[in-house]
Amino acid sequence: MAALADRPDFGIGVGRYIRLKDDPEVAEVAITVVDAYQGKGLGTLLLGMLAATARVAGVRKFRAYVLEDNLPMRTLLSQLGVLARHDTPGVLVMDAEIDPARLPDSPAGLALKAIAGRLLPAKARVEM
């Protein structure tokens, strides 16, 4: 959860992942950011922190279900090299590799690489 420094009881964003039962190396990811704080990099930061945590736990790929009209999330995932496919009318499914070594050098990819460099233990970074 992300909160304001001067108001720690006021959440401005949250992220979580849940492993898929039939494939524990894949986890469904979800991130929500309060409207007033969207477009400031908070979603990317939350995604990076989740990815680093998930990598240590053995998750190799995130799956996101994204509304077609959610352009900010589609843009973020596209910057990570993710291709979208239709799941149901109006909903896309997007699978993202979370190995920092395989991320593109796009703005979002560089941000996730930097987060991984700070959060992942050195041993986990070498194994990737």
Residue, then its C-alpha position, 0 to 999 in steps of 0.5 A: m500500500a502507498a500512503l502519504a508521508d504526512r498522512p499514513d492513514f490515507g492510502i493513495g495506491v495499492g497493489r497485489y498479486i495472486r499466484l495462479k493455481d494451475d501455474p504457480e510461476v504466473a500470478e495475476v497482478a492488480i494495481t489501483v491508484v487514487d485518481a489524483y495521484q495517477g500519472k505520477g509514477l506511483g503505479t510503476l513503482l508499485l508494479g516494480m515493488l510487486a515484481a521484485t517481491a514476486r521474483v524472490a518468491g518464484v513468480r516469473k510472469f504477471r498476468a493483468y486483466v485490463l479494461e480496453d479503455n484503461l489507456p494508462m495501464r495499457t501504455l505502461l504494460s506496452q512499454l514493458g513489451v507486453l502484447a494484449r489479447h482479448d479475454t472478454p468483450g472490453v477486457l484485455v489479458m496481458d502477460a508480462e515477464i518480470d525478469p529485469a534482464r528481459l525488460p526493454d529499455s523503455p521508460a517503464g522498463l528502466a524504472l522496473k530495472a532500477i527498482a529491482g536493482r534496489l530491492l532484489p538481493a544480489k543473489a536473485r539478480v545474478e540468477m535472473 
